[in-house]
Amino acid sequence: MKCTILSIGDELLIGQTLNTNAHWMSQKMNEIGIDVIHHISLSDDKNDIINCLNNALATSQVVLITGGLGPTSDDITKDVLCDYFGGTLVFNEEAYQNIERIFALRKRLLTDSNKQVAYLPDVCKVIQNKNGTAAGMIFSKDGKTIVSMPGVPYEMKGMIEDGVIPYLKETYDLPFIF
């Protein structure tokens, strides 16, 4: 089974942030018998995201995406994926309760832009984020799995371990690794 990792964020491309996520996810996929064949860093641009996703789906059964799920104007990944998979953004009460919990823990004021993070595509399986506000999303297309997660490393790692790996093991007949 093949996997492509798409890392979305201009901060990666300008050298502001080192992409440690792709390295870590590759190790985790290898541990469960999934071969990572591409690491692609791309900009926060709708056309780039769509083109890279199309290319990834042409060669891989699993596509892992990080970045672009926050409340800022350049965080467009969720909207692009919603359109790509033919969905509609709907309010997710569990995601909103999680956002409220995180803001209360951090003693921060919850703004309207933060509330928007609780709107998720109705065509995905939601992965709640125990460590942050942006939920992860699992999409299926033609027997392939596309997972979108936040770019914040500790948030992504929690989702991979608690949600993504169990989902992949349940969905696919993965080889036994000794």
Helices and strands as residue ranges (DSSP letters): E 2-8, H 10-13, H 20-31, E 35-42, H 46-59, E 62-66, H 77-84, E 89-91, H 93-105, H 112-115, G 116-118, E 119-121, E 125-127, E 136-141, E 144-149, H 153-159, I 160-164, H 165-171
